[in-house]
Amino acid sequence: MPDYRYKAKNRAGKDFQGLLSANTKKDALDMLARQGLFPLEVDDARKGEIDPSKWFTRRPADSLIAAFLHQLADLLENGVPVLNAFDVLSKQETQPVLKDMITDIHDRIAEGEDIASAFEQHSRIFSDLTISIIRAGSEGAFLEDALRRTAKFLEEQGEIRSKIINAMIYPMILAFVGTLVVSVLLIFIVPRFEPMFESIKDRGRDLPLVTIWLLQFKGLVGRYGLWMLGGGIAAFIFLRIQMASRMGRKFIDTWKLKLPIIGPVALNSAVSRLCRVLGTLLSNGVPILRALEISSRSTGNMLLTDAVEQAVENVASGEPLSKPFAKAGLFPASVMTMITIAEESNNLENVLINVADGIERQLSKKLDLLVRLLEPLMLLFMAGAVFYIIVALLLPILMMTEAT
């Protein structure tokens, strides 16, 4: 039975505060009323406490969250009361974090909180997008549809993420194997040939240039390898710190967009995400200013975030959405044309989702092509590095045999 911390007054105006045990917040209020006290504040005593166990718990996968939302929508559509629906889902859920979350939402709704506020208490699991759509659905009496659309959005985002990860697995394995092979050759094989190289130099013969470069590279790595590793770790930490600040993220995003191949892919991915989030929010009844505010935090690119924040100011003053978007210069011309026409025809939410679908199809094709090119390039690079080391080791041996 949880404890509740309360502050209350009696009829004489005297202040009281303390702890009491009750099954729900409503029971705690009833207990105070029976004691002749008028509650000012009643909160869960555990609120604000730090639970170290949460430091090591991971956020549930989007697929699990989407499945929960689908099941909740099914139960509500079939006439199951809200509390009963959460009770059923809590009993059948096996994922610990989701089970605790469903139980907590059930308890909060039982205490009188609305469903959107109960979901909002779990912002670590549910994004602003999900909470806003659920709030719009509960206020507009289309909660089941809102839950389904949110689940579909999470599934689509999860598919895109898993597609990118799966596409990069094989190139990353090749990079790891190549680095391992080259490291083994430099650490264990090359040193075995160094006495022979020294004897060749003692005889007054010059080593081949490729062998000299190999030995210089090995010496460089041997002397400064730890410093290079430390520098790489320091650079990574520095970038992570910079990513925590707005100016740092903006600087990194600016340079990222200037990269030859990665830049266009990163920009199209951010534009696609913005269009999908904004279109999903608008189609679920979220007001455009609130939808733009949420979308600005979901782009993944600070330049695009600035453009959306500027759009909030422009739209609030009565200007069309297409004007600040066009001024940012980040959106493709075809996308801007469609947004402009959609605003005139009052069909913005559907067009934005269609735009996101089109960009994602193009991105999928580009990513497939890049991965297909990356795999042979990685193989060529790995084979070239190994071939270079072998040639650098064998040439002096051939020189000695020819001399004899």
C-alpha positions, -999 to 999 in steps of 0.1 A, spaced: 0 0 0 16 33 -11 22 62 12 9 97 5 24 130 17 -3 156 25 -8 192 36 -42 201 49 -61 226 72 -88 220 97 -119 241 102 -99 264 125 -73 271 98 -46 251 116 -20 235 92 -14 198 92 11 177 72 23 141 73 21 107 57 -8 83 54 -12 49 37 -40 43 12 -46 22 -19 -53 52 -41 -51 90 -40 -89 91 -38 -88 68 -7 -63 92 9 -86 122 2 -115 103 18 -94 95 49 -85 132 53 -122 142 49 -132 117 77 -106 133 99 -122 167 93 -93 180 73 -94 200 41 -65 188 18 -42 214 1 -17 189 -14 -18 151 -16 11 135 -35 26 101 -37 55 100 -12 77 83 -37 74 112 -62 107 129 -67 127 100 -52 156 87 -73 153 50 -81 189 37 -89 174 7 -106 160 29 -134 196 39 -143 201 5 -158 167 0 -174 163 6 -212 134 22 -229 111 -4 -244 115 -9 -282 91 11 -304 76 -22 -317 65 -31 -281 51 3 -275 32 2 -308 18 -33 -299 6 -20 -266 -12 10 -283 -28 -13 -308 -41 -37 -281 -54 -7 -261 -72 6 -291 -87 -29 -298 -100 -32 -263 -115 3 -262 -132 -2 -297 -148 -33 -284 -165 -15 -255 -141 -25 -227 -140 3 -200 -107 22 -198 -97 8 -163 -105 -27 -173 -85 -24 -205 -54 -13 -186 -60 -40 -160 -61 -67 -188 -30 -53 -205 -11 -52 -172 -18 -88 -165 -7 -101 -199 24 -78 -203 57 -96 -197 81 -67 -204 89 -53 -168 91 -16 -177 59 -17 -198 41 -36 -171 50 -11 -144 40 17 -167 6 2 -176 -1 -4 -139 9 32 -130 -14 46 -157 -42 24 -145 -38 37 -109 -36 74 -120 -68 71 -140 -85 54 -111 -74 84 -90 -91 108 -114 -64 118 -138 -73 120 -175 -56 95 -197 -33 120 -215 -20 133 -182 -14 98 -170 6 90 -202 25 123 -198 40 110 -165 60 85 -186 77 109 -210 108 86 -209 87 60 -228 63 82 -247 74 111 -269 58 145 -271 43 134 -304 26 103 -288 13 123 -258 0 151 -279 -19 128 -303 -34 109 -273 -45 142 -257 -61 154 -289 -78 120 -293 -92 120 -257 -104 156 -260 -119 151 -295 -136 117 -288 -114 98 -313 -90 82 -288 -90 47 -305 -81 62 -339 -54 84 -323 -39 53 -306 -39 34 -339 -23 62 -358 4 67 -332 11 30 -332 14 30 -370 38 60 -369 60 42 -343 60 10 -365 70 30 -396 98 48 -377 110 15 -363 111 -1 -397 132 28 -411 156 26 -382 160 -12 -384 165 -10 -422 193 14 -418 209 -7 -390 206 -39 -409 221 -23 -440 251 -12 -420 258 -44 -402 278 -61 -430 300 -30 -438 307 -26 -401 317 -63 -398 340 -58 -428 356 -27 -413 361 -46 -380 377 -76 -396 399 -55 -419 412 -35 -389 418 -67 -369 437 -83 -398 459 -53 -404 465 -49 -367 476 -86 -364 500 -82 -393 515 -50 -379 519 -63 -343 529 -100 -348 541 -105 -384 560 -73 -394 583 -75 -363 595 -109 -373 609 -95 -406 627 -65 -390 660 -83 -381 662 -93 -418 656 -57 -429 683 -45 -405 708 -71 -420 699 -58 -455 707 -22 -445 739 -34 -428 750 -47 -461 746 -13 -476 715 -21 -496 684 2 -495 650 -12 -487 622 -7 -511 602 24 -506 570 5 -498 588 -13 -470 602 19 -456 567 34 -456 554 3 -438 580 5 -412 575 42 -407 538 37 -403 543 8 -378 567 30 -358 543 59 -358 515 36 -345 538 21 -319 550 54 -306 517 74 -308 491 47 -310 478 53 -275 479 91 -280 458 86 -312 433 64 -294 431 89 -266 427 118 -290 399 99 -308 381 92 -275 386 129 -264 372 141 -298 342 118 -294 335 131 -259 339 167 -271 314 161 -299 290 145 -274 293 176 -251 288 199 -281 257 179 -291 242 188 -257 243 225 -265 222 242 -291 251 261 -307 272 229 -308 245 209 -325 239 237 -350 276 238 -359 278 200 -363 246 198 -383 258 226 -406 290 207 -414 271 174 -417 249 188 -444 280 198 -464 294 163 -466 292 149 -502 271 118 -497 260 119 -461 247 155 -463 218 150 -487 208 117 -470 208 134 -436 188 164 -449 162 143 -467 158 121 -436 152 152 -414 127 167 -439 109 134 -441 107 131 -403 94 166 -400 67 161 -427 55 128 -411 54 142 -376 37 174 -386 12 156 -409 4 130 -382 -2 157 -356 -24 177 -379 -44 147 -390 -51 139 -354 -66 173 -346 -36 189 -329 -37 227 -336 -10 238 -361 10 260 -337 12 232 -311 20 207 -339 48 229 -352 62 233 -317 63 195 -312 77 189 -347 106 214 -341 119 190 -314 116 159 -337 136 169 -368 170 157 -356 186 187 -373 190 222 -357 189 241 -390 155 226 -397 145 232 -361 153 269 -365 132 270 -396 102 254 -379 105 277 -349 105 307 -373 74 292 -389 56 292 -355 61 330 -353 50 335 -389 20 313 -387 10 330 -354 10 363 -372 -12 350 -400 14 341 -427 13 308 -446 35 279 -435 53 277 -469 69 311 -466 94 304 -437 100 269 -451 109 284 -485 131 310 -468 151 283 -450 163 269 -483 164 233 -469 133 219 -485 134 205 -521 116 226 -547 90 199 -554 82 196 -517 77 234 -514 54 233 -544 32 206 -528 31 223 -494 21 256 -511 -7 240 -531 -18 219 -500 -22 251 -479 -44 266 -506 -66 235 -509 -67 230 -471 -52 195 -474 -19 200 -457 -19 170 -433 -24 144 -461 1 160 -484 27 161 -457 23 124 -450 25 117 -488 56 138 -491 72 118 -462 63 86 -479 79 97 -512 111 109 -496 114 77 -476 110 56 -507 138 76 -524 160 74 -493 155 36 -492 167 33 -527 197 56 -521 207 37 -489 205 4 -508 227 18 -535 252 32 -510 254 -1 -491 259 -20 -523 288 4 -532 302 4 -497 305 -34 -495 329 -38 -524 348 -7 -515 354 -20 -480 365 -54 -495 389 -36 -519 403 -14 -491 408 -44 -468 424 -65 -496 445 -35 -507 459 -30 -472 467 -67 -467 483 -68 -502 504 -37 -495 518 -53 -463 526 -86 -480 543 -68 -509 563 -46 -485 575 -78 -466 583 -99 -497 601 -74 -518 633 -73 -496 633 -111 -497 632 -111 -535 660 -86 -535 681 -108 -514 675 -139 -536 683 -119 -567 715 -107 -551 726 -142 -543 
